[in-house]
Amino acid sequence: MALLRKAYENFRERASSELKEEFTTFCQSKAYWLEDYALFMALKDNQGGKSWNQWEPELAHRKQEALEKVVCGFQGRFFPEIPAI
């Protein structure tokens, strides 16, 4: 995650306005799958890289309470500027 954090900070501090606008457009146009993919990858990392069918059942079946517990643990740890749920 340290490399991802460094890439994020580099983009935030050094990317041109045009590149930031392109990124925003990409995120908006792909929102129908991008948030689910980001959640999946964060959960996969949290589960030690295991396949989703080897995760704790509550996470594998996307139980809201289990997801909220894990996601709240992510927030602030990696990106403190992300508002808490």
Phi and psi in degrees as a GROMACS rama.xvg file:
@    title "Ramachandran Plot"
@    xaxis  label "Phi"
@    yaxis  label "Psi"
@TYPE xy
-62.3517  -38.8194  ALA-2
-67.712  -40.6132  LEU-3
-62.7173  -42.8417  LEU-4
-61.3124  -43.6339  ARG-5
-63.4651  -42.9379  LYS-6
-62.789  -42.1235  ALA-7
-61.9099  -48.1781  TYR-8
-62.8249  -40.8408  GLU-9
-61.5136  -45.1575  ASN-10
-62.7858  -47.9634  PHE-11
-60.0306  -39.6538  ARG-12
-86.7541  -29.0541  GLU-13
-119.456  -14.1874  ARG-14
-68.1739  144.263  ALA-15
-68.7445  161.467  SER-16
-58.6531  -37.9424  SER-17
-63.2399  -44.5883  GLU-18
-66.142  -40.4645  LEU-19
-63.1416  -38.7762  LYS-20
-65.5753  -40.995  GLU-21
-62.3701  -40.9842  GLU-22
-63.0708  -44.9304  PHE-23
-60.673  -43.7355  THR-24
-61.5057  -43.8861  THR-25
-58.9436  -49.2294  PHE-26
-59.6989  -42.0272  CYS-27
-68.0996  -41.2744  GLN-28
-73.9188  -21.6611  SER-29
-109.409  12.096  LYS-30
-57.4814  -27.4676  ALA-31
-63.5291  -19.6336  TYR-32
-129.577  -19.4967  TRP-33
-65.6635  -42.8874  LEU-34
-66.1841  -40.8979  GLU-35
-62.9937  -39.936  ASP-36
-65.7476  -43.5165  TYR-37
-61.6019  -42.3338  ALA-38
-62.5134  -45.6013  LEU-39
-57.8969  -47.2752  PHE-40
-66.4877  -37.1788  MET-41
-65.8786  -41.832  ALA-42
-65.8956  -41.2556  LEU-43
-60.1899  -43.1093  LYS-44
-62.5222  -43.3774  ASP-45
-62.1423  -29.6761  ASN-46
-94.6154  18.8936  GLN-47
74.2534  22.501  GLY-48
81.5713  5.30749  GLY-49
-67.9325  155.766  LYS-50
-61.4505  149.14  SER-51
-58.0387  -30.0521  TRP-52
-77.3454  0.560949  ASN-53
-110.574  3.6385  GLN-54
-74.4327  169.926  TRP-55
-55.8845  135.124  GLU-56
-53.6511  -37.5257  PRO-57
-63.153  -35.3656  GLU-58
-77.7287  -42.5502  LEU-59
-60.297  -32.9649  ALA-60
-96.8566  11.611  HIS-61
55.1368  43.2145  ARG-62
-68.1645  127.688  LYS-63
-54.3523  -45.798  GLN-64
-62.3286  -42.1935  GLU-65
-66.9728  -41.862  ALA-66
-62.6125  -45.1364  LEU-67
-61.3228  -40.7854  GLU-68
-61.5122  -46.1864  LYS-69
-70.0422  -45.0984  VAL-70
-63.0035  -41.0426  VAL-71
-61.5513  -31.1139  CYS-72
-69.7292  -29.2873  GLY-73
-72.4732  -42.67  PHE-74
-65.1191  138.392  GLN-75
86.2112  -31.7616  GLY-76
-75.3288  -41.5119  ARG-77
-103.6  -43.7997  PHE-78
-133.95  85.9714  PHE-79
-61.2362  -18.877  PRO-80
-78.57  -8.29169  GLU-81
-78.5318  124.347  ILE-82
-66.1444  144.428  PRO-83
-69.0913  153.417  ALA-84
